[in-house]
Amino acid sequence: MEIDFVNFLAELRDLCNEHLERMSPENSYNPEAVPWQRVEGTKGPYERYPLQGPPEQTPDYQGLIADLRDHSGKMQRSGLFYWLFDDGTTIGRKPALK
């Protein structure tokens, strides 16, 4: 019972942090506006952008890149896990583990 309560509090903290980050003016980008491509990786399906070639430098893409760099290349938002590839321009995302 105690562990359930601790897990509930941790999840509530994460949800509050996500909400505050979304309300922040510097995080005004929309990750859904990035043209994600669904691919199959060694650990299963995920989405990435760009699939090949240089990315289109839209404000949403640039905001997401900046946010990832601020979080050491990995972060979780709205139930999705985002990461920055080693090339520094490719982004991946997949459902976050619970």
C-alpha positions in Angstrom: 0.0 0.0 0.0 2.8 2.4 0.8 4.6 1.7 -2.5 1.3 2.4 -4.4 1.1 5.8 -2.6 4.7 6.6 -3.3 4.3 5.7 -7.0 1.1 7.9 -7.1 3.0 10.8 -5.7 5.9 10.4 -8.2 3.5 10.2 -11.1 1.6 13.3 -9.8 4.9 15.2 -9.5 5.8 14.2 -13.1 2.4 15.4 -14.4 2.7 18.7 -12.5 6.2 19.2 -13.9 5.1 18.5 -17.5 2.2 20.9 -17.1 4.4 23.7 -15.8 6.9 23.1 -18.6 4.1 23.2 -21.2 2.9 26.5 -19.7 6.4 28.0 -20.0 6.7 30.6 -22.8 10.1 29.2 -24.0 8.4 25.8 -24.7 5.9 27.1 -27.1 6.7 24.6 -29.9 4.3 21.8 -31.0 6.0 18.4 -31.4 3.0 17.2 -33.3 3.8 19.7 -36.1 7.0 17.9 -36.8 6.6 15.5 -39.8 7.4 12.2 -38.0 8.2 9.1 -40.0 7.4 5.7 -38.4 10.3 3.2 -38.6 11.3 -0.1 -37.2 14.4 -0.1 -35.0 16.3 -2.8 -33.2 14.2 -2.3 -30.1 10.9 -2.0 -32.0 8.9 0.7 -33.8 9.4 4.4 -33.2 9.1 7.7 -35.0 12.0 9.8 -36.2 12.6 13.1 -37.9 14.2 13.6 -40.4 14.2 10.2 -42.0 17.0 11.2 -44.3 18.7 14.4 -45.4 18.8 17.6 -43.6 15.7 18.6 -41.4 13.5 21.5 -42.3 14.3 24.2 -39.8 10.7 25.0 -38.6 10.1 26.8 -35.3 8.6 23.6 -33.9 11.6 21.5 -34.8 14.1 24.1 -33.5 12.1 24.4 -30.2 12.2 20.6 -29.8 15.9 20.4 -30.5 16.6 23.2 -28.0 14.5 21.6 -25.3 16.2 18.2 -25.9 19.6 19.9 -25.6 18.5 21.5 -22.4 17.7 18.0 -21.1 20.9 16.3 -22.1 19.4 14.8 -25.3 16.6 12.9 -23.5 13.2 13.9 -22.1 9.6 12.7 -21.6 6.6 14.8 -22.6 2.9 13.9 -22.7 3.5 10.2 -22.5 6.2 10.1 -25.1 10.0 9.6 -24.7 12.1 11.9 -27.0 15.8 11.5 -27.7 18.4 13.2 -29.8 20.6 11.0 -32.0 24.4 11.3 -32.0 24.3 13.5 -35.1 22.6 16.3 -33.1 19.9 16.9 -35.7 17.8 13.6 -35.8 15.1 13.2 -33.1 13.4 9.9 -32.1 10.3 9.4 -30.1 8.2 6.5 -28.8 5.7 5.8 -26.0 7.3 6.3 -22.6 7.6 3.3 -20.3 5.5 3.5 -17.2 
